[in-house]
Amino acid sequence: MNRQASSTRRHDLDWLRIAAFALLILYHAGMAFVAWDWHIKLARLDWLEPVMLFTNAWRLLLLFLISGIASAAMLAKAEAGFLASRSKRLLLPLLLGVVLIVPPQPWVEVQVKGAWSGDYLAFWQSEYFGFSDRLGLILPTWNHLWFVVYLWAYTVLLALLPAAARAGLARGVSHLLAGNRLLWLPMMAIAAIRIGLADRFPESHDLVSDWCMHWVYGGSFFIGVAMGTAGPLWTGVARLWRVGLVLGVIGWAVVAWINSQPGDPDGSLLILSRAARAVQAWGMIIGLLGAAQRWLAFDHPWRQPLAEAVFPAYLIHQTIIVLAAWWLLPLQVPLATQAVLLISTTIIGTTAFCLITARIGWLRPLVGYGPVKPAAVPAPLRA
């Protein structure tokens, strides 16, 4: 294995991104077994909700932050063509997803909720492109691909910033978050945003109205841009990551306790829940960044193919989960068997999709793969 010191690429962030998306797949599979609203339900596992709450607050913030770091690195390498390249990489899979990959999800959901019945092709032709909410869902939809839409929007904002403004952003954020402020100031900001805006702008994954979460997700993205792959803030991460992990776990325990109380939290309990969620979110992010910086800064033959397959896996996994749950719904099998079949089917189906599409040249950019890198040509031997 090659140590990270031999390369400018942050292998620790690659591994962290791979792990975060793997957790996302498991999280979405778990949505079929908890009380939270989702496309289809199989059963109820009360113990699963606090487990899922452990990743709920920080998983997406971490992915936006890593995306910001990666975007800053891309801009540093080649500013010309950055927006066009990123738009092609994000929008082509988004278009394919909205047109072909996502539609089975609302098809299953409207049948489960009794709003429509019939075969998939009839739904896709007559209902999905109706541009209405007649069936109780806004169709067509991007469902889980909202992340791609938000990431592209933040990327456009970044590309519009002049180089001097980006440099000023990096200097300003580094100064603002110097020392211990790296830990507690973002916690306070996230808590204030959630307490002040969440009721007025509930999280909707609607690009034009999701103002509370734009401040949270967009803020995380631009902090990542300011951090870059190296700089003074990484020294703070290395110093504070253990404290961050402890605070993150404490925040999760408070949120899980509040969620275990009967009824929905309100008043002071709701404020405490949002504040604890902010502590959990940023504490875990600093903790995971520091732990990865220390323990995952190495290369491995699996890193590149896994990192490259993250986007295609993200594109397809939720549709496989929903269809597998739809297949399992009428079967009279034990709960444990349902869970094993759902997870194994998702892993196998996602892996097969990634392996097959990676080998089809014209399909690669449509599912989120980058261009095929030419094989290295060995240098000629000298006499």
C-alpha positions in Angstrom: 0.0 0.0 0.0 1.1 3.5 -0.8 1.0 6.0 2.1 -1.0 9.2 1.4 2.2 11.2 1.7 3.3 10.0 -1.6 0.2 11.5 -3.3 -1.7 14.7 -3.2 -5.0 12.9 -3.3 -6.8 12.6 0.0 -7.4 8.8 0.2 -8.9 9.2 3.7 -11.7 11.3 2.2 -12.2 8.7 -0.5 -12.7 6.0 2.1 -14.9 8.2 4.2 -17.1 9.0 1.2 -17.3 5.3 0.3 -18.3 4.4 3.9 -20.9 7.2 4.0 -22.6 6.1 0.9 -22.6 2.5 2.1 -24.3 3.7 5.3 -26.8 5.5 3.1 -27.8 2.3 1.3 -28.3 0.5 4.6 -30.2 3.6 5.9 -32.6 3.5 3.0 -33.1 -0.2 3.4 -33.9 0.4 7.1 -36.6 3.0 6.1 -38.9 0.0 5.2 -38.8 -1.0 8.9 -39.4 2.2 10.9 -42.4 4.5 11.4 -41.0 7.5 9.4 -42.8 8.2 6.2 -41.4 6.4 3.2 -42.4 4.8 -0.1 -43.2 1.3 1.2 -43.3 -0.4 4.6 -42.6 -4.0 5.5 -42.7 -4.2 9.3 -41.9 -2.2 12.4 -38.6 -2.5 14.3 -38.7 -0.1 17.2 -35.0 -0.6 18.1 -33.9 0.4 14.6 -35.0 4.0 14.9 -32.4 5.1 17.4 -29.8 3.2 15.5 -30.7 5.1 12.3 -30.8 8.4 14.2 -27.1 7.9 14.9 -26.3 8.7 11.2 -29.4 10.8 10.4 -28.0 14.1 11.6 -24.5 14.1 10.0 -24.4 11.7 7.0 -25.6 14.2 4.3 -23.7 17.1 5.8 -20.5 15.0 5.6 -21.2 14.2 2.0 -21.8 17.8 1.1 -18.6 18.8 2.9 -16.5 16.2 1.1 -18.1 17.3 -2.2 -17.0 20.9 -1.4 -13.4 19.7 -0.7 -13.3 17.8 -3.9 -14.7 20.7 -5.9 -12.0 23.0 -4.5 -9.4 20.5 -5.6 -10.9 20.3 -9.1 -10.9 24.0 -9.4 -7.3 24.3 -8.3 -6.3 21.8 -11.1 -8.3 23.3 -13.9 -10.6 26.3 -13.6 -11.5 26.4 -17.3 -14.3 24.1 -18.1 -15.0 23.3 -14.4 -18.7 24.1 -14.5 -19.3 22.3 -17.8 -17.4 19.2 -16.6 -19.3 19.1 -13.3 -22.7 19.8 -15.0 -22.1 16.9 -17.4 -21.0 14.6 -14.6 -24.1 15.5 -12.4 -26.9 16.4 -14.8 -26.7 13.4 -17.3 -27.2 10.8 -14.5 -29.9 13.1 -13.0 -31.8 13.1 -16.3 -31.5 9.4 -16.7 -32.6 8.9 -13.1 -35.7 11.1 -13.3 -36.8 9.5 -16.6 -36.0 5.8 -16.1 -34.5 4.9 -12.8 -36.7 6.7 -10.3 -40.2 6.0 -11.8 -40.6 2.5 -10.3 -40.4 4.1 -6.8 -43.6 6.3 -7.2 -45.3 3.4 -9.1 -44.9 1.2 -6.0 -45.8 4.0 -3.6 -49.1 5.0 -5.3 -50.1 1.3 -5.3 -49.2 0.8 -1.6 -51.3 3.9 -0.7 -54.2 2.9 -2.9 -54.0 5.9 -5.2 -53.5 3.9 -8.4 -53.3 0.3 -9.7 -51.9 -1.2 -12.8 -48.7 -2.3 -14.5 -45.6 -0.2 -14.5 -45.5 0.7 -18.2 -49.1 2.1 -18.1 -48.1 4.2 -15.1 -44.9 5.5 -16.7 -46.8 6.4 -19.9 -50.0 7.9 -18.6 -49.3 9.2 -15.0 -45.6 9.7 -14.3 -45.1 12.6 -16.8 -48.4 14.2 -15.9 -46.7 17.2 -14.1 -49.4 17.1 -11.3 -50.0 15.8 -7.8 -53.2 14.1 -8.7 -52.1 10.8 -7.2 -50.8 12.4 -4.0 -47.2 12.7 -5.3 -45.7 15.5 -7.4 -44.8 13.7 -10.6 -42.3 13.5 -12.2 -40.0 13.4 -9.3 -36.3 13.1 -8.5 -36.9 11.4 -5.1 -33.5 10.4 -3.6 -31.6 12.2 -6.4 -32.4 15.6 -4.7 -28.8 15.4 -3.4 -27.5 15.6 -7.0 -29.7 18.7 -7.7 -28.5 20.5 -4.6 -24.9 19.6 -5.3 -25.2 21.0 -8.8 -26.8 24.2 -7.6 -24.0 24.7 -5.0 -21.4 23.9 -7.7 -22.9 26.6 -10.0 -22.6 29.2 -7.1 -19.0 28.1 -6.6 -18.1 28.4 -10.3 -19.6 31.9 -10.4 -17.2 33.1 -7.7 -14.1 34.8 -9.0 -10.8 33.3 -7.9 -10.1 36.2 -5.6 -13.5 35.7 -3.9 -12.7 32.0 -3.4 -9.4 32.8 -1.9 -11.0 35.3 0.4 -13.6 32.7 1.4 -10.9 30.3 2.3 -9.0 32.9 4.4 -12.2 34.1 6.0 -13.5 30.7 7.0 -10.0 29.7 8.3 -9.9 32.8 10.5 -13.5 32.4 11.7 -13.0 28.8 12.6 -9.5 29.0 14.0 -8.8 27.2 17.3 -11.7 25.6 19.2 -14.2 27.7 17.2 -13.9 24.9 14.5 -15.8 22.7 16.8 -18.4 24.9 18.6 -19.2 27.7 16.1 -20.7 25.5 13.4 -22.7 23.7 16.1 -24.1 27.0 17.2 -24.8 28.1 13.6 -26.6 24.8 12.7 -28.7 24.9 15.9 -29.6 28.6 15.2 -30.6 27.8 11.6 -32.7 24.8 12.6 -34.4 26.6 15.5 -35.1 29.7 13.6 -36.1 28.3 10.1 -37.2 24.7 10.4 -40.8 25.5 11.3 -41.1 28.1 8.5 -39.2 26.1 5.9 -39.6 22.3 6.7 -37.1 20.1 4.9 -38.7 19.3 1.6 -35.9 18.5 -0.9 -37.6 21.1 -3.1 -34.8 23.2 -4.6 -36.7 26.5 -4.6 -38.3 26.4 -1.1 -35.9 24.3 1.1 -34.3 27.4 2.6 -33.5 26.0 6.1 -31.6 23.1 4.7 -29.9 25.2 2.0 -28.2 27.1 4.8 -27.2 23.8 6.5 -26.2 21.8 3.4 -24.8 24.7 1.4 -22.9 25.9 4.4 -21.3 22.5 4.8 -20.4 22.4 1.1 -18.7 25.9 1.2 -16.9 25.0 4.5 -15.5 22.1 2.6 -14.5 24.4 -0.3 -12.7 26.6 2.3 -11.0 23.7 3.9 -9.6 22.3 0.7 -7.4 19.2 0.8 -4.8 20.9 3.0 -4.7 24.0 5.2 -4.9 25.3 8.8 -8.3 23.9 9.5 -7.0 20.3 9.1 -4.6 21.0 12.0 -7.7 21.8 14.1 -9.4 18.6 12.9 -6.4 16.5 14.0 -6.5 18.2 17.4 -10.2 18.2 18.1 -11.5 15.0 16.5 -11.7 12.9 19.7 -13.7 15.6 21.5 -15.9 15.9 18.4 -16.7 12.2 18.6 -17.6 12.3 22.3 -19.9 15.3 21.7 -21.4 13.7 18.7 -22.4 10.6 20.7 -23.7 12.7 23.5 -25.8 14.7 21.1 -27.2 11.5 19.5 -28.1 10.1 23.0 -30.1 13.3 23.7 -31.9 13.2 20.4 -32.7 9.5 20.8 -34.1 10.1 24.3 -36.3 12.9 23.1 -37.6 10.8 20.2 -38.4 8.0 22.6 -40.9 10.2 24.5 -44.6 9.9 23.6 -45.8 12.4 21.0 -43.9 14.8 18.9 -41.5 17.1 20.8 -42.6 20.8 21.1 -41.6 23.9 23.0 -38.4 23.7 25.0 -38.0 20.0 24.2 -38.1 20.7 20.5 -35.4 23.4 20.9 -33.3 21.0 22.9 -33.7 18.4 20.2 -32.6 20.7 17.4 -29.6 22.0 19.4 -28.6 18.4 20.3 -28.9 17.4 16.7 -26.6 20.2 15.7 -24.0 19.1 18.3 -24.3 15.5 17.1 -24.0 16.5 13.4 -20.9 18.7 13.6 -19.3 16.7 16.4 -19.5 13.5 14.4 -18.2 15.3 11.2 -15.1 16.6 13.0 -14.7 13.2 14.7 -14.9 11.2 11.5 -12.7 13.6 9.5 -10.0 13.3 12.1 -10.3 9.6 12.6 -10.1 9.1 8.8 -7.2 11.5 8.6 -5.3 9.3 11.1 -6.4 5.8 10.2 -7.5 5.8 6.6 -4.8 7.8 4.9 -3.6 4.9 2.6 -4.3 3.6 -0.8 -5.5 0.1 -1.8 -6.4 -1.6 -5.1 -10.1 -1.5 -4.1 -10.2 2.3 -3.4 -10.4 3.6 -6.9 -13.1 1.2 -8.2 -15.1 1.6 -5.1 -14.8 5.4 -5.2 -15.7 5.5 -8.9 -18.8 3.2 -8.3 -20.2 5.4 -5.5 -22.3 7.6 -7.9 -23.8 4.7 -9.9 -24.6 2.9 -6.7 -26.3 5.9 -5.3 -28.2 6.3 -8.5 -29.7 2.8 -8.5 -29.9 1.6 -4.9 -33.2 3.1 -3.7 -35.1 1.8 -6.7 -33.8 -1.7 -6.0 -34.8 -1.4 -2.4 -38.3 -0.2 -3.2 -38.8 -3.0 -5.8 -37.4 -5.6 -3.5 -39.7 -4.5 -0.7 -42.7 -4.6 -3.1 -41.7 -8.2 -4.0 -41.4 -9.1 -0.3 -44.6 -7.4 0.8 -47.1 -10.2 0.0 -44.7 -13.0 1.1 -45.4 -14.6 4.5 -41.8 -14.8 5.7 -40.3 -14.0 9.1 -39.2 -10.5 9.8 -35.5 -11.4 10.0 -35.8 -13.2 6.6 -37.4 -10.1 5.1 -34.5 -7.9 6.3 -31.8 -10.3 5.1 -33.5 -10.7 1.7 -34.0 -6.9 1.3 -30.4 -6.0 2.1 -28.8 -8.9 0.2 -31.0 -8.2 -2.9 -30.0 -4.5 -2.7 -26.3 -5.3 -2.4 -26.3 -7.8 -5.3 -28.5 -5.7 -7.5 -26.4 -2.5 -6.9 -23.2 -4.4 -7.5 -24.4 -5.9 -10.7 -25.6 -2.5 -12.0 -22.2 -0.9 -11.3 -20.2 -3.8 -12.8 -22.3 -3.9 -16.0 -22.6 -0.2 -16.6 -18.9 0.3 -16.0 -18.1 -1.9 -19.0 -20.4 -0.1 -21.5 -18.6 2.9 -22.8 -21.5 5.0 -24.0 -23.5 4.3 -20.8 -20.7 5.2 -18.3 -21.4 9.0 -18.3 -25.1 8.5 -18.1 -24.8 6.6 -14.7 -22.1 8.8 -13.2 -18.9 7.1 -14.2 -16.0 9.3 -15.3 -14.2 8.7 -18.6 -12.1 5.5 -18.9 -8.5 6.3 -18.0 -6.0 5.0 -20.5 -3.7 2.3 -19.2 -0.2 3.5 -18.3 2.4 2.9 -21.0 5.6 1.4 -19.6 8.7 3.5 -20.2 11.2 1.9 -22.8 14.2 0.1 -21.3 17.5 1.7 -21.7 20.4 -0.2 -23.2 
